Amino acid sequence: MNLVDSKTITHKRLKRKRVGRGRGSGCGKTCSKGHGGANSRSGTETRLLFEGGQMPLFRRIPKRGFDNKRFQKKYQAINLADLAGFEEGATVDVQSLKDKGILKNTKIEIKILGKVHNDKPLNALTVVAKHFSKSAISKIQEAGGKVTILS
């Protein structure tokens, strides 16, 4: 093995190309920028998605439909089956749901839905929320609980 056979050290950063240092360097005269024009001068930048004056792709393709997602109300759905862990006569509100670990985000409004598992009976609870489904209201009242709708 000779020194010639050993691998060269790979550098983390490449050396800066020094342009305009004579023809012998390979980057003299026009400094690898061609002859004249805007791109041979400093300070030239094109905006994002610029296609050289051609009609851009996002203007060429047809736009269809209407999207109403930014006005859409978002609710966190909580089923009555999730409330089976509460004791008889307990008050279920946003804070108690967060303490039990059922509710993750308190900034999004909640809606109580009426899905119940048949094997677990529903306790008589006082449920406080802004939104309820009709089936949830009827099932809570059948179990002897109270529904408080916040405004």
DSSP file (Angstrom, degrees, kcal/mol; ACC not computed):
  #  RESIDUE AA STRUCTURE BP1 BP2  ACC     N-H-->O    O-->H-N    N-H-->O    O-->H-N    TCO  KAPPA ALPHA  PHI   PSI    X-CA   Y-CA   Z-CA
    1    1 A M              0   0    0      0, 0.0     2,-0.2     0, 0.0     0, 0.0   0.000 360.0 360.0 360.0 135.4    0.0    0.0    0.0
    2    2 A N    >>  -     0   0    0      1,-0.1     4,-0.6     0, 0.0     3,-0.6  -0.691 360.0-106.5-114.9 169.1    1.2    3.4   -1.0
    3    3 A L  G >4 S+     0   0    0     -2,-0.2     3,-0.6     1,-0.2    -1,-0.1   0.795 118.5  62.4 -63.8 -27.8    0.2    7.0    0.0
    4    4 A V  G 34 S+     0   0    0      1,-0.2    -1,-0.2     0, 0.0     0, 0.0   0.843  99.5  54.3 -66.3 -33.1   -1.4    7.3   -3.4
    5    5 A D  G <4 S+     0   0    0     -3,-0.6    -1,-0.2     2,-0.1    -2,-0.2   0.679  86.5 101.2 -76.7 -17.9   -3.8    4.5   -2.7
    6    6 A S  S << S-     0   0    0     -4,-0.6     2,-0.1    -3,-0.6    -3,-0.0  -0.321  82.4-101.2 -70.4 152.2   -5.2    6.0    0.5
    7    7 A K        -     0   0    0      1,-0.1     2,-0.2     3,-0.0    -1,-0.1  -0.382  34.6-114.7 -71.8 147.7   -8.5    7.8    0.4
    8    8 A T        -     0   0    0      1,-0.1     2,-0.4    -2,-0.1    -1,-0.1  -0.524  35.9-101.0 -78.5 152.1   -8.6   11.6    0.2
    9    9 A I        -     0   0    0     -2,-0.2     2,-0.5     1,-0.1    -1,-0.1  -0.589  33.0-134.2 -74.8 127.2  -10.1   13.4    3.2
   10   10 A T        -     0   0    0     -2,-0.4     2,-0.3     2,-0.0    -1,-0.1  -0.718  20.0-139.9 -83.4 128.9  -13.7   14.5    2.4
   11   11 A H        -     0   0    0     -2,-0.5     3,-0.1     1,-0.1    -1,-0.0  -0.626   7.6-138.3 -89.3 146.4  -14.2   18.1    3.5
   12   12 A K  S    S+     0   0    0     -2,-0.3     2,-0.4     1,-0.1    -1,-0.1   0.851  91.1  35.3 -71.1 -34.3  -17.4   19.2    5.2
   13   13 A R  S    S-     0   0    0     -3,-0.0     2,-0.2     3,-0.0    -1,-0.1  -0.959  81.9-127.8-123.5 140.1  -17.5   22.4    3.2
   14   14 A L        -     0   0    0     -2,-0.4     2,-0.2     1,-0.1     3,-0.1  -0.510  36.2-101.9 -77.8 152.0  -16.5   23.0   -0.4
   15   15 A K        -     0   0    0     -2,-0.2     2,-0.1     1,-0.1    -1,-0.1  -0.492  43.0-100.8 -72.4 145.2  -14.1   25.9   -1.1
   16   16 A R        -     0   0    0     -2,-0.2     2,-0.6     1,-0.1    -1,-0.1  -0.428  35.0-115.6 -67.0 136.6  -15.7   29.0   -2.5
   17   17 A K        -     0   0    0     -2,-0.1     2,-0.9    -3,-0.1    -1,-0.1  -0.650  25.1-148.3 -75.5 118.9  -15.3   29.4   -6.3
   18   18 A R        -     0   0    0     -2,-0.6     3,-0.3     7,-0.1     2,-0.2  -0.789  21.3-169.8 -93.2 105.9  -13.2   32.5   -6.9
   19   19 A V        +     0   0    0     -2,-0.9     9,-0.2     1,-0.2    10,-0.1  -0.543  57.9  36.8 -95.8 160.2  -14.4   34.0  -10.1
   20   20 A G  S    S+     0   0    0      7,-3.3     8,-0.2    -2,-0.2    -1,-0.2   0.835  73.3 125.5  73.2  33.6  -12.9   36.8  -12.2
   21   21 A R  S    S-     0   0    0      1,-0.4     7,-0.2     6,-0.4     4,-0.2  -0.154  79.0 -71.4-116.9  37.8   -9.3   35.8  -11.4
   22   22 A G    > > -     0   0    0      5,-0.2     3,-1.1     1,-0.1     5,-0.5   0.025  51.7 -79.5  95.5 158.3   -8.0   35.5  -15.0
   23   23 A R  G > 5S+     0   0    0      1,-0.2     3,-1.1     2,-0.2     5,-0.2   0.771 120.1  67.9 -66.9 -26.9   -8.5   33.0  -17.9
   24   24 A G  G 3 5S+     0   0    0      1,-0.3    -1,-0.2    -3,-0.1    -2,-0.1   0.766  93.3  58.7 -66.1 -24.2   -6.1   30.5  -16.4
   25   25 A S  G < 5S-     0   0    0     -3,-1.1    -1,-0.3    -4,-0.2    -2,-0.2   0.698 107.4-124.1 -78.1 -18.2   -8.4   29.8  -13.5
   26   26 A G  T < 5S+     0   0    0     -3,-1.1    -3,-0.1    -4,-0.4    -2,-0.1   0.287  99.6  72.8  91.5 -11.4  -11.2   28.7  -15.9
   27   27 A C  S   <S+     0   0    0     -5,-0.5    -7,-3.3    -9,-0.2    -6,-0.4  -0.202  71.8 117.0-127.7  41.3  -13.6   31.3  -14.4
   28   28 A G    >>  +     0   0    0     -8,-0.2     3,-1.8    -5,-0.2     2,-0.9  -0.262  61.8  19.3 -97.4-172.1  -12.2   34.5  -15.8
   29   29 A K  T 34 S+     0   0    0      1,-0.3    -2,-0.0     2,-0.1    -6,-0.0  -0.312 137.0  19.3  53.1 -90.3  -13.6   37.1  -18.2
   30   30 A T  T >4 S-     0   0    0     -2,-0.9     3,-1.3     5,-0.0    -1,-0.3   0.492  99.4-129.0 -88.4  -0.9  -17.4   36.5  -17.9
   31   31 A C  T <4  -     0   0    0     -3,-1.8    -2,-0.1     1,-0.3    -3,-0.1   0.836  63.9 -62.3  60.0  35.7  -17.0   34.6  -14.6
   32   32 A S  T 3< S+     0   0    0     -4,-0.6    -1,-0.3     1,-0.1    -3,-0.1   0.691 117.4 108.0  66.5  21.4  -19.0   31.6  -15.9
   33   33 A K  S <  S-     0   0    0     -3,-1.3    -2,-0.1     1,-0.4    -1,-0.1   0.323  76.9-124.4-110.9   7.4  -22.1   33.8  -16.4
   34   34 A G        -     0   0    0      6,-0.1     2,-0.7     1,-0.1    -1,-0.4  -0.325  48.2 -41.5  81.8-168.7  -22.3   34.1  -20.2
   35   35 A H  S    S-     0   0    0     -2,-0.1    -1,-0.1     0, 0.0     5,-0.1  -0.881  93.8 -49.8-105.4 111.9  -22.3   37.3  -22.2
   36   36 A G  S    S+     0   0    0     -2,-0.7     4,-0.1     1,-0.1     3,-0.1   0.047  78.4 110.9  65.3-171.3  -24.5   40.2  -21.0
   37   37 A G  S >  S-     0   0    0      1,-0.2     3,-1.1     2,-0.1     4,-0.3  -0.060  82.8 -68.9  87.6 168.6  -28.1   40.0  -19.9
   38   38 A A  G >  S+     0   0    0      1,-0.2     3,-1.4     2,-0.2    -1,-0.2   0.857 127.2  58.5 -65.4 -36.8  -29.8   40.3  -16.6
   39   39 A N  G 3  S+     0   0    0      1,-0.3    -1,-0.2    -3,-0.1    -2,-0.1   0.605  97.0  62.0 -75.5  -9.1  -28.4   37.1  -15.1
   40   40 A S  G <  S+     0   0    0     -3,-1.1    -1,-0.3    -4,-0.1     2,-0.2   0.590  97.6  73.8 -85.6  -9.8  -24.8   38.2  -15.7
   41   41 A R  S X  S-     0   0    0     -3,-1.4     3,-0.6    -4,-0.3     2,-0.1  -0.611  89.8-102.5-101.9 162.6  -25.4   41.1  -13.3
   42   42 A S  T 3  S+     0   0    0     -2,-0.2    -1,-0.1     1,-0.2    -2,-0.1  -0.429  95.5  36.3 -81.1 157.0  -25.7   41.0   -9.5
   43   43 A G  T 3  S+     0   0    0      1,-0.2     2,-0.6    -2,-0.1    -1,-0.2   0.662  74.5 141.4  81.8  17.5  -29.0   41.2   -7.7
   44   44 A T    <   +     0   0    0     -3,-0.6     2,-0.4    -6,-0.1    -1,-0.2  -0.836  16.2 157.7 -97.4 123.2  -31.1   39.2  -10.1
   45   45 A E        -     0   0    0     -2,-0.6     2,-0.3     0, 0.0    -6,-0.0  -0.997  29.1-143.6-139.6 139.6  -33.7   37.0   -8.5
   46   46 A T        -     0   0    0     -2,-0.4     3,-0.1     1,-0.1     4,-0.0  -0.776  29.3-108.8 -99.7 149.8  -36.8   35.5  -10.0
   47   47 A R    >   -     0   0    0     -2,-0.3     3,-1.6     1,-0.2    -1,-0.1  -0.238  48.7 -75.0 -72.3 165.2  -39.9   35.1   -7.9
   48   48 A L  T 3  S+     0   0    0      1,-0.3    -1,-0.2     3,-0.0     3,-0.1  -0.342 117.3  11.1 -61.5 137.7  -41.2   31.7   -6.8
   49   49 A L  T 3  S+     0   0    0      1,-0.2     2,-0.3    -3,-0.1    -1,-0.3   0.623  85.8 155.9  67.1  16.9  -43.0   29.7   -9.5
   50   50 A F    <   -     0   0    0     -3,-1.6    -1,-0.2     1,-0.1    -4,-0.1  -0.606  25.3-169.1 -73.9 130.2  -41.8   32.2  -12.2
   51   51 A E    >   -     0   0    0      3,-0.4     3,-1.1    -2,-0.3    -1,-0.1  -0.085  54.0 -88.1-114.8  32.9  -41.7   30.3  -15.6
   52   52 A G  T 3  S-     0   0    0      1,-0.2     3,-0.1     2,-0.0    -2,-0.1   0.786  87.9 -48.7  73.4  27.9  -39.9   32.9  -17.7
   53   53 A G  T 3  S+     0   0    0      1,-0.4    -1,-0.2     0, 0.0     2,-0.1   0.215 105.8 128.6  94.5 -15.3  -42.9   34.9  -18.8
   54   54 A Q  S <  S-     0   0    0     -3,-1.1    -3,-0.4     1,-0.1    -1,-0.4  -0.394  78.8 -86.7 -67.6 151.5  -44.9   31.8  -19.8
   55   55 A M        -     0   0    0     -3,-0.1    -1,-0.1     1,-0.1     5,-0.1  -0.463  56.7-114.2 -61.0 120.4  -48.4   31.6  -18.3
   56   56 A P    >>  -     0   0    0      0, 0.0     4,-1.3     0, 0.0     3,-1.1  -0.122  15.9-116.1 -63.0 156.0  -47.8   29.8  -15.0
   57   57 A L  H 3> S+     0   0    0      1,-0.3     4,-1.9     2,-0.2     3,-0.4   0.881 113.2  56.6 -60.1 -42.2  -49.2   26.4  -14.3
   58   58 A F  H 34 S+     0   0    0      1,-0.2    -1,-0.3     2,-0.2    -3,-0.0   0.705 111.3  44.9 -68.3 -16.4  -51.5   27.5  -11.5
   59   59 A R  H <4 S+     0   0    0     -3,-1.1    -1,-0.2     1,-0.1    -2,-0.2   0.658 110.2  55.6 -94.0 -19.2  -53.1   29.9  -13.9
   60   60 A R  H  < S+     0   0    0     -4,-1.3    -2,-0.2    -3,-0.4    -3,-0.1   0.837  93.6  75.8 -80.3 -33.9  -53.3   27.4  -16.8
   61   61 A I  S  < S-     0   0    0     -4,-1.9     2,-0.1     1,-0.1     0, 0.0  -0.518  90.2-105.2 -83.5 148.7  -55.3   24.7  -15.0
   62   62 A P        -     0   0    0      0, 0.0     2,-0.5     0, 0.0    -1,-0.1  -0.395  24.7-141.6 -73.1 146.2  -59.0   25.2  -14.4
   63   63 A K        +     0   0    0     -4,-0.1     2,-0.3    -2,-0.1    -5,-0.0  -0.916  26.2 177.5-106.1 131.6  -60.3   26.0  -10.9
   64   64 A R        +     0   0    0     -2,-0.5     0, 0.0     2,-0.0     0, 0.0  -0.968  32.3  11.4-135.3 150.2  -63.5   24.3   -9.9
   65   65 A G        -     0   0    0     -2,-0.3     2,-0.4     1,-0.1    -2,-0.0  -0.010  69.3 -91.4  84.5 175.3  -65.7   24.2   -6.8
   66   66 A F        -     0   0    0      2,-0.0     2,-0.6     0, 0.0    -1,-0.1  -0.998  25.2-152.2-132.9 133.1  -66.0   26.1   -3.6
   67   67 A D        +     0   0    0     -2,-0.4     3,-0.2     1,-0.1    -2,-0.0  -0.928  14.7 176.8-111.3 122.0  -64.3   25.2   -0.4
   68   68 A N    >   +     0   0    0     -2,-0.6     3,-1.2     1,-0.2     4,-0.4   0.122  44.3 115.9-108.2  19.5  -66.0   26.3    2.8
   69   69 A K  G >   +     0   0    0      1,-0.3     3,-0.9     2,-0.2    -1,-0.2   0.792  68.0  60.2 -66.6 -29.4  -63.5   24.7    5.3
   70   70 A R  G 3  S+     0   0    0     -3,-0.2    -1,-0.3     1,-0.2    -2,-0.1   0.735 110.1  43.1 -73.2 -17.1  -62.2   28.0    6.8
   71   71 A F  G <  S+     0   0    0     -3,-1.2    -1,-0.2     2,-0.1    -2,-0.2   0.433  89.8 119.2 -99.0  -2.0  -65.8   28.8    8.0
   72   72 A Q    <   -     0   0    0     -3,-0.9     2,-0.4    -4,-0.4    -3,-0.0  -0.403  63.7-128.6 -71.8 136.5  -66.5   25.2    9.2
   73   73 A K        -     0   0    0     -2,-0.1     2,-0.5     2,-0.0    -1,-0.1  -0.701  22.0-150.7 -82.5 133.5  -67.3   24.7   12.9
   74   74 A K        -     0   0    0     -2,-0.4    35,-0.6     2,-0.0     2,-0.3  -0.905  15.8-178.5-109.5 133.7  -65.2   22.0   14.5
   75   75 A Y  E     -a  109   0A   0     -2,-0.5     2,-0.6    33,-0.1    35,-0.2  -0.941  26.8-131.2-126.4 149.4  -66.5   19.9   17.3
   76   76 A Q  E     -a  110   0A   0     33,-2.6    35,-2.5    -2,-0.3     2,-0.4  -0.910  30.2-137.8 -96.8 120.5  -64.9   17.1   19.4
   77   77 A A  E     -a  111   0A   0     -2,-0.6     2,-0.4    33,-0.2    35,-0.2  -0.645  21.9-176.1 -83.3 129.9  -67.4   14.2   19.5
   78   78 A I  E     -a  112   0A   0     33,-2.5    35,-2.8    -2,-0.4     2,-0.1  -0.988  13.8-146.9-127.0 121.3  -67.8   12.5   22.9
   79   79 A N  E >   -a  113   0A   0     -2,-0.4     3,-1.1    33,-0.2     4,-0.5  -0.459  23.4-119.4 -83.7 157.3  -70.1    9.5   23.1
   80   80 A L  G >  S+     0   0    0     33,-1.1     3,-0.9    35,-0.3    36,-0.2   0.756 113.2  68.0 -65.8 -23.2  -72.2    8.6   26.2
   81   81 A A  G >  S+     0   0    0     34,-1.8     3,-1.1     1,-0.2    -1,-0.3   0.811  93.9  57.6 -64.4 -29.2  -70.2    5.4   26.3
   82   82 A D  G X  S+     0   0    0     -3,-1.1     3,-0.6     1,-0.2    -1,-0.2   0.716  98.6  60.6 -71.9 -20.4  -67.1    7.5   27.2
   83   83 A L  G X  S+     0   0    0     -3,-0.9     3,-1.3    -4,-0.5    -1,-0.2   0.340  74.0  97.6 -89.6   7.1  -69.0    8.9   30.3
   84   84 A A  G <  S+     0   0    0     -3,-1.1    -1,-0.2     1,-0.3    -2,-0.1   0.725  72.6  66.1 -68.5 -20.7  -69.4    5.4   31.8
   85   85 A G  G <  S+     0   0    0     -3,-0.6    -1,-0.3    -4,-0.1     2,-0.2   0.597  81.5  96.9 -77.6 -10.1  -66.4    6.0   34.1
   86   86 A F  S <  S-     0   0    0     -3,-1.3    37,-0.1     1,-0.1     3,-0.1  -0.517  78.2-113.1 -81.4 148.1  -68.1    8.8   36.0
   87   87 A E    >   -     0   0    0     -2,-0.2     3,-1.6     1,-0.2     2,-0.2  -0.247  45.4 -76.1 -74.6 166.2  -69.8    8.1   39.4
   88   88 A E  T 3  S+     0   0    0      1,-0.3    37,-0.2    37,-0.1    -1,-0.2  -0.422 117.4  10.9 -62.3 129.6  -73.5    8.3   40.0
   89   89 A G  T 3  S+     0   0    0     35,-2.8    -1,-0.3     1,-0.2    36,-0.2   0.530  91.8 146.1  80.8   7.0  -74.7   11.9   40.3
   90   90 A A    <   -     0   0    0     -3,-1.6    36,-2.5    34,-0.2     2,-0.6  -0.379  50.6-120.0 -75.7 155.6  -71.4   13.5   39.1
   91   91 A T  E     -c  126   0B   0     34,-0.2     2,-0.7    -2,-0.1    36,-0.2  -0.867  23.6-156.7 -97.7 123.8  -71.3   16.7   37.0
   92   92 A V  E     +c  127   0B   0     34,-3.2    36,-3.2    -2,-0.6     2,-0.2  -0.890  30.3 142.3-104.9 114.3  -69.7   16.2   33.6
   93   93 A D     >  -     0   0    0     -2,-0.7     4,-2.1    34,-0.2     5,-0.2  -0.732  65.6 -79.3-135.4-172.4  -68.2   19.4   32.1
   94   94 A V  H  > S+     0   0    0     -2,-0.2     4,-2.0     1,-0.2     9,-0.1   0.895 126.5  48.8 -60.7 -43.2  -65.1   20.3   30.1
   95   95 A Q  H  > S+     0   0    0      1,-0.2     4,-2.3     2,-0.2    -1,-0.2   0.903 111.3  48.3 -66.9 -41.8  -62.8   20.4   33.0
   96   96 A S  H  > S+     0   0    0      1,-0.2     4,-1.7     2,-0.2    -1,-0.2   0.858 111.0  51.7 -68.5 -33.4  -63.9   17.0   34.4
   97   97 A L  H  X>S+     0   0    0     -4,-2.1     5,-1.8     2,-0.2     6,-1.4   0.879 110.6  48.5 -67.1 -37.7  -63.5   15.4   30.9
   98   98 A K  H ><5S+     0   0    0     -4,-2.0     3,-0.5    -5,-0.2    -2,-0.2   0.892 109.6  52.3 -67.8 -39.6  -60.0   16.8   30.7
   99   99 A D  H 3<5S+     0   0    0     -4,-2.3    -2,-0.2     1,-0.2    -1,-0.2   0.861 109.2  49.5 -64.7 -36.1  -59.1   15.5   34.2
  100  100 A K  H 3<5S-     0   0    0     -4,-1.7    -1,-0.2    -5,-0.1    -2,-0.2   0.653 114.7-117.5 -76.5 -15.5  -60.3   12.0   33.2
  101  101 A G  T <<5S+     0   0    0     -4,-0.7    -3,-0.2    -3,-0.5    -2,-0.1   0.575  85.7 112.9  89.2   9.6  -58.2   12.1   30.0
  102  102 A I  S   <S+     0   0    0     -5,-1.8     2,-0.5    -6,-0.2    -4,-0.2   0.873  71.0  54.6 -78.9 -39.1  -61.2   11.8   27.6
  103  103 A L        +     0   0    0     -6,-1.4    -2,-0.2     1,-0.2     3,-0.1  -0.840  58.0 178.3-102.3 128.5  -60.8   15.4   26.2
  104  104 A K  S    S+     0   0    0     -2,-0.5     2,-0.5     1,-0.3    -1,-0.2   0.891  71.1  36.1 -92.5 -48.9  -57.5   16.4   24.7
  105  105 A N        -     0   0    0      1,-0.1     3,-0.4     3,-0.1    -1,-0.3  -0.928  55.3-172.3-115.3 119.1  -58.1   19.9   23.5
  106  106 A T  S    S+     0   0    0     -2,-0.5    -1,-0.1     1,-0.2     4,-0.1   0.578  79.9  70.8 -85.4  -8.4  -60.3   22.3   25.5
  107  107 A K  S    S+     0   0    0      2,-0.1     2,-0.4     0, 0.0    -1,-0.2   0.786  85.7  74.6 -78.7 -26.8  -60.2   25.0   22.9
  108  108 A I  S    S-     0   0    0     -3,-0.4   -33,-0.1     1,-0.1   -32,-0.1  -0.720  92.5-113.5 -87.5 135.0  -62.4   23.0   20.5
  109  109 A E  E     -a   75   0A   0    -35,-0.6   -33,-2.6    -2,-0.4     2,-0.3  -0.305  30.5-132.5 -66.5 149.6  -66.1   22.9   21.4
  110  110 A I  E     -a   76   0A   0    -35,-0.2    21,-0.8    -4,-0.1     2,-0.4  -0.727  12.9-159.7-105.5 155.0  -67.5   19.5   22.4
  111  111 A K  E     -ab  77 131A   0    -35,-2.5   -33,-2.5    -2,-0.3     2,-0.5  -0.995  15.5-138.4-132.0 127.1  -70.6   17.7   21.2
  112  112 A I  E     -ab  78 132A   0     19,-2.3    21,-2.0    -2,-0.4     2,-0.3  -0.745  22.2-163.6 -87.4 123.9  -72.2   14.9   23.3
  113  113 A L  E     -a   79   0A   0    -35,-2.8   -33,-1.1    -2,-0.5    -2,-0.0  -0.732  23.0-123.3-108.4 158.3  -73.4   12.1   21.0
  114  114 A G        +     0   0    0     -2,-0.3     2,-0.5   -35,-0.2   -35,-0.1   0.139  59.7 132.0 -91.8  19.9  -75.8    9.3   22.0
  115  115 A K        +     0   0    0    -37,-0.1   -34,-1.8     2,-0.0     2,-0.4  -0.616  30.3 173.9 -77.9 122.4  -73.8    6.2   21.3
  116  116 A V        -     0   0    0     -2,-0.5     2,-0.3   -36,-0.2    -2,-0.0  -0.973  32.0-123.0-129.2 140.7  -73.9    3.8   24.3
  117  117 A H    >   -     0   0    0     -2,-0.4     3,-0.5     1,-0.1    -2,-0.0  -0.639  20.4-135.5 -78.9 142.3  -72.6    0.2   24.7
  118  118 A N  T 3  S+     0   0    0     -2,-0.3    -1,-0.1     1,-0.2     0, 0.0   0.795  99.2  57.9 -70.5 -28.4  -75.4   -2.2   25.7
  119  119 A D  T 3  S+     0   0    0      1,-0.1    -1,-0.2     2,-0.0    -2,-0.0   0.745  99.6  62.7 -77.2 -21.9  -73.3   -4.0   28.4
  120  120 A K  S <  S-     0   0    0     -3,-0.5     2,-0.1     0, 0.0    -3,-0.1  -0.906  79.1-140.1-107.6 120.2  -72.7   -0.8   30.5
  121  121 A P        -     0   0    0      0, 0.0     2,-0.4     0, 0.0    -3,-0.0  -0.478  24.7-112.5 -74.9 150.4  -75.7    1.0   32.0
  122  122 A L        -     0   0    0     -2,-0.1   -38,-0.1    17,-0.1     2,-0.1  -0.682  28.9-132.7 -85.3 130.4  -75.6    4.8   31.9
  123  123 A N        -     0   0    0     -2,-0.4     2,-1.1   -40,-0.2    22,-0.1  -0.369  29.4 -97.1 -76.3 159.6  -75.3    6.5   35.3
  124  124 A A        +     0   0    0     20,-0.1   -35,-2.8    21,-0.1     2,-0.3  -0.699  62.6 168.1 -78.3 102.9  -77.5    9.5   36.3
  125  125 A L        -     0   0    0     -2,-1.1    21,-2.1    15,-0.2     2,-0.7  -0.804  42.3-129.7-118.5 156.1  -75.2   12.3   35.4
  126  126 A T  E     -cd  91 146B   0    -36,-2.5   -34,-3.2    -2,-0.3     2,-0.5  -0.933  32.7-164.0-102.5 109.7  -75.5   16.1   35.1
  127  127 A V  E     -cd  92 147B   0     19,-2.7    21,-2.8    -2,-0.7     2,-0.5  -0.845   7.5-168.4-104.0 125.5  -73.9   16.8   31.7
  128  128 A V  E     + d   0 148B   0    -36,-3.2     2,-0.3    -2,-0.5    21,-0.2  -0.956  29.6 125.8-116.2 117.6  -72.9   20.4   30.9
  129  129 A A  E     - d   0 149B   0     19,-2.0    21,-2.3    -2,-0.5     3,-0.1  -0.963  59.9-118.7-158.9 170.9  -72.0   21.2   27.3
  130  130 A K  S    S+     0   0    0    -20,-0.4     2,-0.4    -2,-0.3   -19,-0.1   0.825  95.3  36.3 -84.6 -34.4  -72.8   23.5   24.4
  131  131 A H  E     +b  111   0A   0    -21,-0.8   -19,-2.3    18,-0.1     2,-0.3  -0.969  60.3 171.0-131.0 136.2  -74.0   20.9   21.9
  132  132 A F  E     -b  112   0A   0     -2,-0.4     2,-0.2   -21,-0.2   -19,-0.2  -0.968  29.6-124.4-134.6 150.2  -76.0   17.7   22.2
  133  133 A S     >  -     0   0    0    -21,-2.0     4,-1.9    -2,-0.3     5,-0.2  -0.604  31.5-114.7 -85.5 160.8  -77.5   15.3   19.8
  134  134 A K  H  > S+     0   0    0      1,-0.2     4,-2.1    -2,-0.2     5,-0.2   0.887 117.0  51.5 -63.8 -38.4  -81.2   14.5   20.3
  135  135 A S  H  > S+     0   0    0      1,-0.2     4,-2.2     2,-0.2    -1,-0.2   0.854 107.2  53.6 -67.9 -33.3  -80.5   10.9   21.1
  136  136 A A  H  > S+     0   0    0    -24,-0.2     4,-2.2     2,-0.2     5,-0.2   0.911 108.5  49.3 -66.9 -41.6  -78.0   11.9   23.8
  137  137 A I  H  X S+     0   0    0     -4,-1.9     4,-2.1     1,-0.2    -2,-0.2   0.927 113.0  46.6 -62.6 -44.9  -80.5   14.2   25.5
  138  138 A S  H  X S+     0   0    0     -4,-2.1     4,-2.0     1,-0.2    -1,-0.2   0.895 112.9  48.6 -66.9 -39.4  -83.2   11.5   25.6
  139  139 A K  H  X S+     0   0    0     -4,-2.2     4,-1.5     2,-0.2    -1,-0.2   0.867 111.2  49.8 -70.7 -35.9  -80.8    8.8   26.9
  140  140 A I  H  <>S+     0   0    0     -4,-2.2     5,-2.7     2,-0.2     4,-0.3   0.921 113.4  46.2 -66.6 -42.9  -79.4   11.0   29.6
  141  141 A Q  H ><5S+     0   0    0     -4,-2.1     3,-0.9     1,-0.2    -2,-0.2   0.844 109.2  54.8 -70.0 -33.1  -82.9   12.0   30.8
  142  142 A E  H 3<5S+     0   0    0     -4,-2.0    -1,-0.2     1,-0.2    -2,-0.2   0.850 105.7  53.3 -65.7 -33.7  -84.0    8.3   30.6
  143  143 A A  T 3<5S-     0   0    0     -4,-1.5    -1,-0.2    -5,-0.1    -2,-0.2   0.519 126.0-102.8 -79.5  -3.9  -81.2    7.3   32.9
  144  144 A G  T < 5S+     0   0    0     -3,-0.9    -3,-0.2    -4,-0.3    -2,-0.1   0.622  79.7 128.8  94.5  14.5  -82.3   10.0   35.4
  145  145 A G      < -     0   0    0     -5,-2.7     2,-0.3    -6,-0.2   -19,-0.2  -0.328  52.9-119.4 -95.5 179.9  -79.6   12.6   34.6
  146  146 A K  E     -d  126   0B   0    -21,-2.1   -19,-2.7    -2,-0.1     2,-0.5  -0.923  12.0-147.5-122.8 147.7  -79.9   16.3   33.7
  147  147 A V  E     -d  127   0B   0     -2,-0.3     2,-0.5   -21,-0.2   -19,-0.2  -0.967  10.7-171.5-115.6 124.9  -78.8   18.1   30.6
  148  148 A T  E     -d  128   0B   0    -21,-2.8   -19,-2.0    -2,-0.5     2,-0.6  -0.964   9.2-157.2-117.8 114.9  -77.5   21.7   30.8
  149  149 A I  E     -d  129   0B   0     -2,-0.5   -19,-0.2   -21,-0.2     2,-0.2  -0.820  10.5-144.9 -96.1 120.2  -77.0   23.4   27.5
  150  150 A L              0   0    0    -21,-2.3    -2,-0.0    -2,-0.6   -22,-0.0  -0.508 360.0 360.0 -78.6 149.6  -74.5   26.3   27.6
  151  151 A S              0   0    0     -2,-0.2    -1,-0.1     0, 0.0   -21,-0.1   0.434 360.0 360.0 -98.8 360.0  -75.2   29.4   25.4
